[in-house]
Protein backbone atom coordinates (compact mmCIF):
# COMPACT_ATOMS: atom_id res chain seq x y z
CA UNK A 1 0.00 0.00 0.00
CA UNK A 2 1.20 3.50 -0.78
CA UNK A 3 -0.16 5.37 2.21
CA UNK A 4 1.46 8.79 2.77
CA UNK A 5 3.83 8.41 -0.19
CA UNK A 6 3.59 11.53 -2.33
CA UNK A 7 4.83 12.08 -5.86
CA UNK A 8 5.23 10.08 -9.01
CA UNK A 9 8.33 7.93 -9.51
CA UNK A 10 8.35 8.48 -13.29
CA UNK A 11 9.90 5.00 -13.76
CA UNK A 12 13.29 6.29 -12.54
CA UNK A 13 15.46 5.86 -9.50
CA UNK A 14 15.92 8.78 -7.11
CA UNK A 15 18.98 10.38 -8.70
CA UNK A 16 17.63 10.17 -12.26
CA UNK A 17 14.22 11.46 -11.17
CA UNK A 18 15.84 14.39 -9.37
CA UNK A 19 17.94 15.22 -12.44
CA UNK A 20 14.91 14.99 -14.75
CA UNK A 21 12.85 17.33 -12.59
CA UNK A 22 15.75 19.77 -12.23
CA UNK A 23 16.20 19.90 -16.00
CA UNK A 24 12.47 20.38 -16.58
CA UNK A 25 12.41 23.21 -14.02
CA UNK A 26 15.45 24.86 -15.64
CA UNK A 27 13.88 24.64 -19.07
CA UNK A 28 10.61 26.08 -17.78
CA UNK A 29 12.35 29.05 -16.16
CA UNK A 30 14.49 29.74 -19.23
CA UNK A 31 11.94 29.21 -22.03
CA UNK A 32 8.80 30.02 -20.01
CA UNK A 33 6.99 27.18 -21.79
CA UNK A 34 7.95 23.56 -22.39
CA UNK A 35 6.22 20.59 -23.97
CA UNK A 36 6.38 17.38 -21.93
CA UNK A 37 4.21 14.52 -20.69
CA UNK A 38 1.47 15.18 -18.18
CA UNK A 39 3.07 13.10 -15.40
CA UNK A 40 6.42 14.93 -15.71
CA UNK A 41 4.69 18.31 -15.90
CA UNK A 42 2.75 17.67 -12.69
CA UNK A 43 5.95 16.82 -10.83
CA UNK A 44 8.02 19.63 -12.37
CA UNK A 45 5.27 22.13 -11.54
CA UNK A 46 5.84 21.53 -7.81
CA UNK A 47 9.53 22.32 -8.14
CA UNK A 48 9.03 25.41 -10.32
CA UNK A 49 6.47 26.87 -7.92
CA UNK A 50 8.81 26.23 -4.99
CA UNK A 51 11.66 27.99 -6.83
CA UNK A 52 9.54 31.04 -7.64
CA UNK A 53 8.43 31.24 -4.01
CA UNK A 54 12.11 31.19 -2.98
CA UNK A 55 12.76 33.93 -5.55
CA UNK A 56 10.08 36.12 -4.00
CA UNK A 57 11.83 35.93 -0.60
CA UNK A 58 15.11 37.29 -2.04
CA UNK A 59 17.36 36.39 0.88
CA UNK A 60 20.81 34.85 0.84
CA UNK A 61 19.47 31.61 2.29
CA UNK A 62 16.79 31.49 -0.44
CA UNK A 63 19.43 32.05 -3.13
CA UNK A 64 21.54 29.22 -1.72
CA UNK A 65 18.52 26.90 -1.60
CA UNK A 66 17.67 27.74 -5.22
CA UNK A 67 21.28 27.15 -6.28
CA UNK A 68 21.27 23.77 -4.51
CA UNK A 69 18.34 22.78 -6.73
CA UNK A 70 19.27 24.46 -10.05
CA UNK A 71 23.11 24.28 -9.91
CA UNK A 72 23.40 27.32 -12.20
CA UNK A 73 24.41 30.79 -10.96
CA UNK A 74 23.12 32.73 -13.98
CA UNK A 75 19.74 31.04 -13.83
CA UNK A 76 19.47 31.73 -10.09
CA UNK A 77 20.22 35.41 -10.66
CA UNK A 78 17.62 35.68 -13.45
CA UNK A 79 15.13 33.85 -11.23
CA UNK A 80 15.61 36.36 -8.40
CA UNK A 81 16.04 39.50 -10.53
CA UNK A 82 13.61 39.01 -13.43
CA UNK A 83 11.25 36.05 -13.00
CA UNK A 84 10.17 36.23 -9.36
CA UNK A 85 9.37 40.01 -9.33
CA UNK A 86 6.72 39.38 -12.00
CA UNK A 87 4.83 37.22 -9.48
CA UNK A 88 5.03 39.57 -6.48
CA UNK A 89 1.24 40.14 -6.46
CA UNK A 90 0.37 36.43 -6.78
CA UNK A 91 0.02 34.15 -3.80
CA UNK A 92 0.53 30.99 -5.85
CA UNK A 93 -0.41 29.42 -9.15
CA UNK A 94 2.71 30.52 -10.99
CA UNK A 95 2.41 27.82 -13.64
CA UNK A 96 -0.34 26.32 -15.77
CA UNK A 97 -0.68 23.02 -17.62
CA UNK A 98 -2.30 23.16 -21.06
CA UNK A 99 -3.25 19.78 -22.61
CA UNK A 100 -2.19 18.86 -26.16
CA UNK A 101 -2.71 15.88 -28.43
CA UNK A 102 -1.27 12.50 -27.55
CA UNK A 103 2.23 11.63 -28.75
CA UNK A 104 2.23 9.45 -31.86
CA UNK A 105 4.85 6.91 -30.81
CA UNK A 106 3.53 5.75 -27.45
CA UNK A 107 0.24 7.66 -27.13
CA UNK A 108 1.50 9.55 -24.06
CA UNK A 109 -0.58 12.55 -23.00
CA UNK A 110 1.40 15.67 -23.92
CA UNK A 111 0.99 19.07 -22.26
CA UNK A 112 2.53 22.53 -22.19
CA UNK A 113 3.93 23.56 -18.82
CA UNK A 114 4.18 27.33 -18.81
CA UNK A 115 4.54 30.29 -16.51
CA UNK A 116 1.38 32.35 -16.09
CA UNK A 117 3.26 35.68 -16.21
CA UNK A 118 5.57 35.83 -19.22
CA UNK A 119 7.97 38.59 -20.21
CA UNK A 120 7.50 37.88 -23.92
CA UNK A 121 4.62 36.60 -26.01
CA UNK A 122 4.95 33.02 -27.19
CA UNK A 123 3.06 32.70 -30.47
CA UNK A 124 3.46 29.04 -31.25
CA UNK A 125 4.96 25.98 -29.61
CA UNK A 126 8.55 24.93 -29.80
CA UNK A 127 10.30 25.13 -33.14
CA UNK A 128 11.68 21.91 -34.48
CA UNK A 129 15.23 21.64 -35.74
CA UNK A 130 13.99 21.58 -39.33
CA UNK A 131 12.02 24.82 -38.83
CA UNK A 132 15.11 26.49 -37.34
CA UNK A 133 17.22 25.36 -40.32
CA UNK A 134 14.58 26.64 -42.76
CA UNK A 135 14.50 30.00 -40.97
CA UNK A 136 18.30 30.27 -41.26
CA UNK A 137 18.22 29.41 -44.96
CA UNK A 138 15.50 32.00 -45.60
CA UNK A 139 17.42 34.66 -43.67
CA UNK A 140 20.61 33.91 -45.61
CA UNK A 141 18.76 33.99 -48.90
CA UNK A 142 17.24 37.36 -48.06
CA UNK A 143 20.58 38.76 -46.93
CA UNK A 144 22.47 37.78 -50.09
CA UNK A 145 21.84 39.75 -53.27
CA UNK A 146 20.46 37.60 -56.02
CA UNK A 147 23.00 37.27 -58.79
CA UNK A 148 21.83 35.93 -62.10
CA UNK A 149 24.06 33.08 -63.12
CA UNK A 150 24.10 32.37 -66.80
CA UNK A 151 23.99 28.69 -67.51
CA UNK A 152 24.47 27.16 -70.87
CA UNK A 153 21.81 24.90 -72.32
CA UNK A 154 24.12 21.90 -71.92
CA UNK A 155 24.52 22.55 -68.18
CA UNK A 156 20.75 22.87 -67.77
CA UNK A 157 20.12 19.60 -69.62
CA UNK A 158 22.76 17.80 -67.54
CA UNK A 159 21.26 19.03 -64.28
CA UNK A 160 17.70 18.07 -65.27
CA UNK A 161 18.84 14.62 -66.43
CA UNK A 162 20.59 14.04 -63.12
CA UNK A 163 17.49 15.11 -61.23
CA UNK A 164 15.14 12.86 -63.23
CA UNK A 165 17.51 9.89 -63.45
CA UNK A 166 15.97 6.96 -61.52
CA UNK A 167 17.91 5.63 -58.57
CA UNK A 168 19.09 2.04 -58.22
CA UNK A 169 16.26 1.22 -55.80
CA UNK A 170 13.69 2.64 -58.20
CA UNK A 171 15.16 0.64 -61.09
CA UNK A 172 14.95 -2.54 -59.03
CA UNK A 173 11.33 -1.78 -58.15
CA UNK A 174 10.51 -1.15 -61.82
CA UNK A 175 12.06 -4.50 -62.81
CA UNK A 176 10.11 -6.43 -60.17
CA UNK A 177 6.73 -4.81 -60.73
CA UNK A 178 7.04 -4.15 -64.43
CA UNK A 179 6.27 -0.44 -64.11
CA UNK A 180 6.47 2.54 -61.82
Number of C-alpha atoms within 10 A of each C-alpha: 4 5 5 6 7 7 10 12 14 14 8 11 9 11 8 13 17 15 13 17 22 18 15 23 25 21 14 22 21 14 14 21 21 21 20 20 18 19 16 19 25 17 19 23 23 14 18 22 17 14 24 23 21 20 26 18 15 15 12 9 11 17 19 15 16 24 17 11 18 19 14 12 13 10 17 24 15 14 22 22 14 13 23 20 15 16 20 14 7 10 8 12 11 19 19 16 19 13 15 14 10 13 13 8 6 7 9 14 15 20 23 19 26 22 23 15 15 14 11 8 8 11 6 6 10 12 9 9 9 9 11 11 12 12 12 12 12 11 11 11 11 10 9 8 8 8 6 6 6 7 8 8 9 8 11 11 11 10 12 10 11 11 10 8 11 12 11 9 9 13 14 12 13 13 11 10 8 9 9 9
